[in-house]
Amino acid sequence: MISVKSTASFTGFRKETLHIMDTAENVYMAYGIECEITCGTNGHGPLDPHPHAFALDFGTHAIPQNKLKLIHQELIDRLGPNYTVLYSDKNIDEAVYVDTPNAHFHIQLRKDLWHKLAGIPI
């Protein structure tokens, strides 16, 4: 089951976003972890994939620390080369697999693809 954080909002869905949701839910479920969308189309600038409905953020606080890297890699493998999957914390520049207050998985359609679909020059 997928849940949505109360602060997350959506102005639309795309088939690419639905694929992200379905894949993330399946991976989280395989590990017995509740899948929560923490950000949809809200809270980002116009050149970010979020407001164009090409990216979603997923909570990671329920994931045991020793499973973060494993789940990150499984998301990458299942989504394939057209998607970017980051373990992210806006206060950390690289993936350090520790639970911080801002940590989350950011998943988006690859930048060149969503820019083309949204009509935004790269």
C-alpha positions as CSV (number, residue, x, y, z in Angstrom):
1,M,0.0,0.0,0.0
2,I,1.2,3.5,-0.8
3,S,0.4,6.5,1.5
4,V,0.8,10.2,0.8
5,K,2.3,12.6,3.4
6,S,-0.2,15.3,4.2
7,T,2.1,18.0,2.9
8,A,2.5,16.4,-0.5
9,S,0.3,17.6,-3.3
10,F,-0.3,16.7,-6.9
11,T,-1.5,18.8,-9.9
12,G,-1.4,15.9,-12.2
13,F,-0.1,12.4,-13.0
14,R,1.8,11.1,-15.9
15,K,2.3,7.5,-17.0
16,E,6.0,7.9,-16.0
17,T,5.0,9.0,-12.5
18,L,2.6,6.2,-12.2
19,H,5.4,3.8,-13.2
20,I,7.6,5.3,-10.4
21,M,4.8,4.9,-7.9
22,D,4.1,1.3,-8.8
23,T,7.7,0.3,-8.8
24,A,8.5,2.0,-5.5
25,E,5.4,0.4,-3.9
26,N,6.5,-3.1,-5.1
27,V,10.0,-2.7,-3.8
28,Y,9.0,-1.3,-0.4
29,M,6.3,-4.1,-0.1
30,A,9.0,-6.7,-0.9
31,Y,10.8,-5.6,2.3
32,G,7.7,-5.2,4.4
33,I,8.0,-1.5,4.6
34,E,5.2,1.1,4.1
35,C,5.7,3.2,1.0
36,E,5.1,6.9,1.6
37,I,5.2,9.7,-1.0
38,T,6.6,12.7,0.7
39,C,6.6,15.1,-2.2
40,G,4.6,15.3,-5.4
41,T,4.4,18.4,-7.6
42,N,4.8,20.8,-4.7
43,G,7.7,22.8,-3.3
44,H,10.0,23.1,-6.2
45,G,10.9,25.7,-8.8
46,P,9.8,25.7,-12.5
47,L,13.0,24.0,-13.8
48,D,12.6,21.1,-11.4
49,P,10.9,17.9,-12.5
50,H,8.5,17.9,-9.6
51,P,6.1,20.6,-10.7
52,H,6.0,19.0,-14.2
53,A,4.9,15.7,-12.6
54,F,8.1,13.8,-13.6
55,A,9.4,13.2,-10.1
56,L,8.3,11.9,-6.7
57,D,10.0,11.8,-3.3
58,F,9.6,8.8,-1.0
59,G,10.2,8.6,2.7
60,T,13.1,6.5,4.0
61,H,12.8,6.8,7.7
62,A,11.0,3.4,8.0
63,I,13.8,1.6,6.2
64,P,16.4,0.0,8.4
65,Q,19.8,1.7,7.8
66,N,21.3,-1.6,6.7
67,K,18.7,-1.9,3.9
68,L,18.9,1.6,2.4
69,K,21.7,0.9,-0.1
70,L,20.1,-2.4,-1.1
71,I,16.7,-0.8,-1.6
72,H,18.2,2.1,-3.5
73,Q,19.9,-0.3,-5.9
74,E,16.8,-2.4,-6.4
75,L,14.8,0.8,-7.3
76,I,17.6,1.6,-9.8
77,D,17.5,-1.9,-11.3
78,R,13.7,-2.2,-11.5
79,L,13.2,1.3,-13.0
80,G,16.0,1.0,-15.6
81,P,18.1,3.5,-17.5
82,N,15.3,6.0,-18.2
83,Y,15.0,7.0,-14.6
84,T,17.2,8.6,-12.0
85,V,17.0,7.4,-8.4
86,L,18.8,9.4,-5.7
87,Y,19.1,8.8,-2.0
88,S,19.0,12.5,-1.1
89,D,19.2,14.9,1.7
90,K,19.2,18.6,0.7
91,N,21.9,19.2,3.4
92,I,24.2,16.4,2.1
93,D,25.9,16.5,-1.3
94,E,26.3,12.8,-1.8
95,A,24.5,9.6,-0.9
96,V,25.5,8.8,2.7
97,Y,23.3,6.0,3.8
98,V,22.3,7.4,7.1
99,D,18.9,8.4,8.4
100,T,18.7,12.2,8.6
101,P,15.6,14.4,9.1
102,N,15.6,15.3,5.3
103,A,16.6,12.0,3.9
104,H,14.4,10.5,1.1
105,F,14.5,8.8,-2.3
106,H,14.1,11.2,-5.1
107,I,13.0,9.4,-8.3
108,Q,12.5,11.1,-11.6
109,L,12.3,10.5,-15.3
110,R,15.8,11.0,-16.7
111,K,16.5,14.8,-17.2
112,D,16.9,14.8,-20.9
113,L,13.6,12.8,-21.3
114,W,11.4,14.9,-19.1
115,H,12.9,18.1,-20.5
116,K,11.9,17.0,-24.0
117,L,8.4,16.0,-22.9
118,A,7.9,19.2,-21.0
119,G,9.3,21.3,-23.9
120,I,12.1,22.7,-21.7
121,P,15.6,23.2,-23.3
122,I,18.4,21.5,-21.6
